[in-house]
Amino acid sequence: GTAYNGSGCLIHGLSVVADSFAAIDTLLAQRPQDADKLCPALQNNFEGYEELHTFLKACPKFGNHIEKVDQEAARITGRIATLVRKQKNYLGNPFRPDFSSPSTHLLYGYWVGATPDGRKSREMLGYGVDPLFGEAENGLGFRMLSNMELPFGEMDGGYASHLGIDPKYL
């Protein structure tokens, strides 16, 4: 038999989902009168809903050490990992949740419509466990603090993170 007989499942868009839940919560708390505009705005890629798009883009995002969003990302990670692990491969072994999207975050993002966090249709998803590009506005230290809230023990299929540093800061 084979020495390796495990199976994994690549999981994409962790920060997009966490940011979307946070944006929906913020919308319902601050502007409940606009809740009925969310679905049409998403269906139209925010065209004709520019003011709502601006509001959603400004909502709290993962990677800025905001407790509510960081905890949301941690809860999503745990739930998804548990669901994936319950699935079995043809040998009866559990699938392993893998949060390391090696370039597929670009491909899959192309096929995902607009999301409640303000991400437009066909834009990339977040790489691995990273915040969506440009959303971690408070700096690398706060991004790491958000990252430290994730339950890495649940990611037994792996995870990835990319720390891009602008050369002008070196």
N, C-alpha and C positions, 0 to 999 in steps of 0.2 A: 504494500500500500504506500501511499504518499506520506511523507513526513509532515507536509503542510496541507491541511484540509479545511482551512477556515475560509470564510467569506466575509466581505465587508460591504458597507453601504456608504457611499459618499453623500454627505449632507451639506447642502448649500444654503446660503442666505440667512444665517443665524442673526446677524445684526439687522438685516432688513426686516425680518419678522418681529424682532424685539422692538425696533424703532417704530414699526407700523402699529403694534399694540399700544405703545406709549403715545403715539400721535392720535389714535382713536380715543384713548382715554382723555387726552388733553382737549380734543375737539368736543367731546361730550360734556366735559366739565366747564369749559370756557365759552363754547359757542354751540350749545345744543340745537339752536335754531338752524344751524348749517349741516346737521347730521344727515339730512336727506339729500344733500348735494354730493356726498362722498362717492357713492356708487356711480352716478353719472359722470363725475369728474374723472374717476379711474377709467371708466369705459371710453372716455374721450381724451385720454392721456393729458388731462388737465387743460385742454384747449377750451377756452370760454370760462375757465374756472381758475384764472391766474391768481386771484387774491386768496382763494382757498389753498392753492398750491404753495404760495409764499408762507401762509400760516403753518401748513404741515411741515414744510422744510425747516421752519424755525422751532419746531417742537423738540424736546429733549432727545438726544441720540446716544447710543452706546459708544463708549470710548472717551467719554468726558467725565467719568467718575460721578455719575448721577445715580444715586442709590436705586431709585425706582426702575430705571432702564437696565441697570446692571443686574438687578435681581430678576427682572423679566427674562433677560438673556440666559441667566443661570437656570431658571425654571424650564424654559424651552429646551435647553440642552438636556436636562435630566429627563424630561418627558419623551423627547425624541429618541434619546439613547435607549431608554427602557423599551419603547415600541420596536425599535430596530432589533434589539437583543432578543426579543420574544420570537422573532422570525428564525426559522431553521433552514439550513442548506440541505442538499440531498443526502448528506451523511448524518443529519440530525444535529449538527453543531450550530450554535447561535451565530447570527450575523453580528459583525462588530461595527458599531457606529464610528465613522471616520469623518472628522471635521476638517479634512485637508483638501480643499478643492483645487487640485493642480491645474490651473488654467481653465477648467470647466466652468468656473464662475463667470467667465466671459461668454462662453457658448450658451449656457443655460440662461444667463441674464438676457440674452438676445430674444429668448422665447417666452419671457415672463412679461406680462403687462404691467401697467403702472401700479404702484403700491401705495398704501396709505401714509407711508413715511415721507412721501413727496418724490420718491424715485420714479422717473418716467419709464415708459415702456421701452424695452430693448436696451436699457442701460445695464451695466454689469451688476452682479450681486457681489457681496463682500467676499474677499479672499479668506478662506479658512475661518478662523475665529476672529478675524479683524473687523473693525468698524468699516462701513461703506466708505470708499475713498472720499476724502474731504470732509467727513462728518466729525472726526475727532479734532475739534477746534481748540481744545484747552492744552494741547501739547502732549508730548510723548509720556511724561510722568503720569498724567491723568489717564492716558490710554492704558498704561500698564496696570494702574489701580483698578480700572474696569475689568481688564483681562484677568486679574487675580481673583475676581469674584466667580469665575466660571468653574464648574466642577470637572476638572481635567481627568479625574479618576473614572468618570463616566465615558470618556472618549477612548475606549480601549482599542479602537481601530486606528487611532491616530488623530492628529490635528496639526494645523500649520498656521503660521503667522509670518507676515512680511513687515519688516521695519525699514521703510524707505526713508532715508534722510537726505534732505535737499543739500547738495554740495556747498551752497552759499553759506550754510551755517557752520562749515568746518574750517 
